[in-house]
Amino acid sequence: MRLRELRGNKTQEEVARDLGMTQKTYSNYETGTTEPTLSIIMKMAEYFGVSPNFLCEFRPKYSPKNDIDRELNDLCGKFYSLTPKNRDKLQGYIQGLLDNQGN
């Protein structure tokens, strides 16, 4: 699972409190000591603003479409690692690229 990556600068205790669980339970999920139930996975995915597939690092069998999916998953992971300020900068940069794409 990508919990450590998604947690960013928050502590395990902060995330656990937000999710309504103990720090030890959350830590066990983050380290892979125990596996969360589907309902907990869904709750964590919603909390972090990602899909359950992204959270669980699900990678379907290869197809050309999966190359795009892998790139999107990689970009999403990097995006969620950015600070909110840098996320805004990135979105502005992307918009600038799109605006200039026709030139």
C-alpha positions in Angstrom: 0.0 0.0 0.0 1.0 3.6 -0.6 0.0 4.8 2.8 3.4 6.2 3.8 3.7 8.1 0.5 0.2 9.5 0.8 0.6 10.5 4.5 3.1 13.2 3.6 4.1 15.3 6.5 1.2 14.2 8.8 2.0 11.8 11.6 0.6 8.3 11.8 -1.3 9.5 14.9 -2.9 12.4 13.0 -4.0 10.2 10.1 -5.2 7.4 12.5 -7.3 10.0 14.5 -8.8 11.4 11.2 -9.7 7.8 10.1 -11.1 6.8 13.5 -8.6 4.2 14.4 -5.6 3.8 16.7 -2.1 4.8 15.7 -1.1 1.1 16.2 -3.8 -0.1 13.8 -2.8 2.5 11.2 0.9 1.7 11.6 0.2 -2.0 11.0 -1.6 -1.1 7.8 1.2 1.2 6.7 3.9 -1.4 7.4 1.9 -4.3 5.9 1.8 -6.2 9.2 -2.0 -6.5 8.8 -4.3 -6.0 5.8 -7.2 -3.6 6.1 -10.7 -4.7 5.2 -12.3 -3.5 2.0 -14.4 -0.9 3.9 -11.2 0.5 5.5 -9.5 0.6 2.2 -12.4 2.6 0.8 -12.3 4.9 3.7 -8.6 5.5 3.4 -8.8 6.0 -0.4 -11.5 8.7 0.2 -9.5 10.3 2.9 -6.4 10.6 0.7 -8.4 11.4 -2.4 -7.2 8.5 -4.5 -8.7 5.4 -6.0 -8.6 2.1 -4.0 -6.6 0.7 -6.9 -4.0 3.4 -6.6 -3.9 3.0 -2.8 -3.3 -0.7 -3.1 -0.9 -0.4 -6.0 -3.1 -2.6 -8.2 -1.6 -3.2 -11.6 -3.7 -5.2 -14.1 -2.2 -7.5 -16.7 -0.2 -5.7 -19.5 -2.0 -4.0 -22.4 -1.1 -0.8 -24.3 -3.8 1.0 -22.2 -2.0 -0.2 -19.1 1.1 1.9 -20.1 -1.1 5.0 -19.8 -2.5 3.7 -16.5 1.0 3.2 -15.1 2.0 6.7 -16.2 -1.1 8.1 -14.6 -0.6 6.2 -11.4 3.0 7.4 -11.2 2.0 11.0 -11.9 -0.8 10.8 -9.3 1.7 9.5 -6.7 4.0 12.4 -7.4 1.2 14.9 -7.4 0.0 13.8 -4.0 3.6 14.1 -2.6 3.6 17.8 -3.5 2.6 20.5 -1.1 -0.7 22.3 -1.9 1.2 25.3 -3.1 3.3 23.2 -5.5 0.2 21.4 -6.7 -1.3 24.8 -7.7 2.0 25.7 -9.5 1.9 22.4 -11.4 -1.7 22.9 -12.5 -0.8 26.3 -13.7 2.2 24.9 -15.6 0.0 22.2 -17.2 -2.6 24.8 -18.2 0.2 26.9 -19.8 1.4 23.8 -21.8 -2.1 23.1 -23.0 -2.7 26.8 -24.0 0.5 26.8 -26.0 0.0 23.3 -27.5 -1.7 24.7 -30.6 1.2 27.1 -31.5 
